[in-house]
Amino acid sequence: MRNKLFCFGLGYSARHFINHLVINHLENQNTHWHIAGTHRTSRCLPDPAVSEYIFDGTQPMANAAEILSNVSHMLISTPPQETIGDPVLRYHGTEISKLKNLKWLGVLSTTGIYGDRGGDWVDDDSPPAPTSGRGQQRLDAEQGWLKLCRDNQIPVHIFRLGSIYGPGKGQLPNLLAGRVKKIIKPGQFFSRIHVTDIAQVLFASLTSLNPGLTYNVVDDMPAPSPDVLDYICDLLGQPHLPPIDYNNTDLSPMMKSFYSENKRVRNDRIKSELGVTLKYPTYKEGFSNLVTSLPE
């Protein structure tokens, strides 16, 4: 079986998803994937296994109708922009709405669409209530894609990701580089997800199609950031970072937005609908693996 995946945005999560597909291809010789996607600018070292095109979100991709014509699966990981909204919808929604061979379209969104819940739990059916501009932009993008699903029978699936970590990304490399502070804000929880588990959730969705559905993609244990940093320091055999009171530190606008939302996110649907068993069900398994994998 020949499939063609096109990724709008060949970023961190998309690359790990592609690797997951490649591994599955090696294990299942009956499934073959042709993979293509976009970068914002030309790369000095393009990936020979991936057909790469330029799309910077400010104008349409050249020859889009031809490039997308035989796509069977599509992943959208480009973020919405403040002035134009979702750039893929804006510039290529019409072409996508006409694709005849499209079996699955996945949109990477964020749990930020739930806004601040004062530390309370939200689940897959909780109504969105964004409390930040970025959260509202993500919700607007979701609604645009779901409208495309309803109006044109495009098989859209929405994945609301928690804070992403994995090899080379997240608190471990920031700690090793001295770029992280142990900020204390009592009662503050964050939900996380290892990039390997993002990849397996997306892969599971390919064979469990349910257009129009949304999935929270987080692990089983929301936790305060200081707890996670202390755990990583223990794994590294390093002393804990000194605590810094949230009200007595200067934060970037991005970090202020990050700390302005406090909620715990449930992940029931990825288990009940997709049958996923998380490889890293909590940050403890995830960071233990990452520290073990560090070069000597």
N, C-alpha and C positions, 0 to 999 in steps of 0.2 A: 504494500500500500504506500503510495507516494503522497506526502503531505507537504504543504508549504506554510511555514510560519513567518509572519512579518511582524517585527517589533518596532513600534514607534518609540524610540529611545532605547539604545543599547547600553543601559546603565548597569548598576551593580546587581539589582534583583533580576533584570532581564538576562544578564550574562549567566547567572547561576541557574536560571530556568533552562537556558539553552544547553548548558552542561548536563543538566538532568536529562534532557531529551536525547543528547548524544549518547550518554551512558545507556539509556533505555534502548536506543537503536542498536548499540553493540550487543545487548542482551537479547533483542528481539529482531531477528533479521527479516521479519515480514513487514516491518514498519521502517520507512525511509523518510527522512526529513530534508527538505531544502529550506535553508534559513537565511533570512534577509532582515535588514533593519536600518535605522537611521542614527546618524550622529549630527551634532550641531555644526561641526566643522570637519574638514578633511583630517584624517589621522595619518601620522607619519608611518605607522606600522599597522596597516589594515589586517584583519583576520582573514586568512585565505579560505576558511570554512564558512564565512558569512558574507553574503553580498551586501555591501554597505552603500547607503545613499545619504545625501545631505538634506536635512530638514532642521532649520534653526527656530521654527515657530513664528517667524516674522513674515513669511511668505510661503506659498504652496511649494511642495516638493515637485521638482521637474519630472515630467512624464509619469505623473502619479497613476493615471488610469491604466496605462500599460504595465507599470510595475506591480500594481495591486491586482491585476485581472484574474490571476489564478490562485490567489491566496485562499488557503483553507482554514487557517488559524491566525489570529491577530492578537498581539499584546500591546496595550497602551500604557506606557509608564511615564510619558512626558507630563509634567505638572501643568495645571492651569496657570494663566497669567492674569495679572490684575486688570489689564486694559482690554484684553481680547477674550478672556475665558480660556476654554480648552482649545489649544491651537490645532489639534488634529480634527476635532469636530468642526471648527471654523473653516479650515482650508480643505478638508478632505471628507467631511461628513457625507457629501453628495456621492462621491465615488464609492465610499464604503456601503452606503445604503443600497447600491445597485449590484453588489457582489453576489454572484449566483452560487459560488462554491464554498462560501464561508460557513464553516461548521461551528466555530467557537470564537468569541471575542472577549478577552479578559481586560478589565480596566483596574489598574492599581490606584486605589484611593487611600484614605487614612481614617483612623478612629477619631481624628480631630473633628469629624462631622458631628460627633456627639456633644462637643463642647465641654464645659465644666459641669460636673455633677457632684461636687463637694465630696469626692471619694466614694460615692455610691456606685453600685454595679450597673452596667448596661449590657444588653445582649443583642443578638442579631435582629430582633424585632423592635428594639427601642427606637422611638422616633428621633430623627436627627434634630439637634438643637445647637448649631455652631455658635460659639461665643468669640471667635476671632475671624479676622478677614480671610486668613488662609483657609480656615475651616469652611467658611461660606463659599469660597471659590471652589473647593473640592466638592461640596454638596451641589453647587450649580452644575459642575461638570458631570457628576453622577446623574443628575436629572436629565441633562442633555442626552447622555448615552442611553438612558432608559427610555426616553422618548423615541429615540431611533429604533430601539428594540420594539416598542409598541407599534410604531407607525410603519415600519418596514420589515418586521419579523427578523431583525438582525439578532443573532444569539448572544446578547450581551450578558456578562457576568461581572459583578462588582466585588472587589476584594479590598476590604478596609484593613490596612496594615497598622500594626503597632510600631513602636520604635525598633528599627532594624539594626541587628548586629550580626557579626560573622567575621570571617578572616579579613583582616585589614580594615574593619569598620566597627565603630562603636566605642564603648568605654575602655576596652583593653588597649588598643593602640593609642588612644588619647592619654590613658594613664602612663603608658610606657614613654610617651613623648612629653610628659609633663604638661599636657594641655587641659587637664580636667580639675575641677574643684569639687570638694565634698560639701555641697550646699545642703543645709538643714532647713527643711520646711515641714514641721510636724504634720503628720496625717496625709502627706503627699504620696500618691501612688502613680506608677507608670506601668504600662503594659508593653511587653517586648515580644519580638519574634526573631528567631535565628533564620538567616537567609536560606539555609538548607530546607527548613520547614516551609518557607514561602514557596520554594520550587516544587516541593512534593504536593502542596495544596493545589497549585496551578495544574500540575500534571494530573492529579486525581480528577480535577474538574473536566478535563478533556474527554473523559469517558463517562461522566455523570452530568450530562447537560441538563441545565434547568434555567433557561433564559429568563432574565429579569430578576434573578435572585442576588442577594448580597450576602457576603461572608465576612465575619470578623476573623482576621488572621493574626492571632496572638497566642502566647503560650498559656499555661495553666496557672501561673503565679505572678499576678501583678505585685510589684514590690517597690519600696522607696529606693531612690537612687543611692543614698548612702549605704544601705544594706548591701547593694550589689558591689559598690566600690570596696567595701570592707572585705567582702568575700573574695574578690579578685586579688586584693593585697595579701590575703591569707594564702591563696594559691601560689602567689609569687614569692612568699616568704618575706614580704616587705611590711614595714610598719603602716598602720592606717594613716590616711591623710588627715590633716587637722580639720576639724569641723568649722564651717563658715555659716553664720546665720544669714538666712535668705534676705532679711531686712537690712543687713549691713554690708552688702556687696553690690558692686556695679555689674549689671548684666546687659548683654546686647539685647536689642529689641526681639530677636529671634528667641533667645533664652527666656526672656520675660514672658513671651507668648507661650513657650513650652511649659513654664511653671504656673501659668495662669489657669491651666486646665487640670483638674484632678478627678480621675475616675478609674474604676476597675472594669475591665472588659472581659466578657465571657466569650468562649469560642465554640459553643455547642454545635453549630451547624456544620463546621468542617468535619466533625466527627460523625454526626448523625446522617448527614446528606452525602458526604464524600468518603466516609470510612477511613479518615486519616488518623493514624497514630503518630503523634509528634515524636520526632527523633530526639528533640531537646524540649521536654515538657516544662522545664523551668530554667531560669538563668543559671542555676547551679550546674546542671549537665552541660549546658552550652559553653559556659566559660571554662569549666574544667577541661573540656575537649580542646578549646582554643589555646589554653595555657600549655597543655600537654603537647600541642602541635607546634609550639614556638621553636625556632631554630636554637640549637645549643650555643 
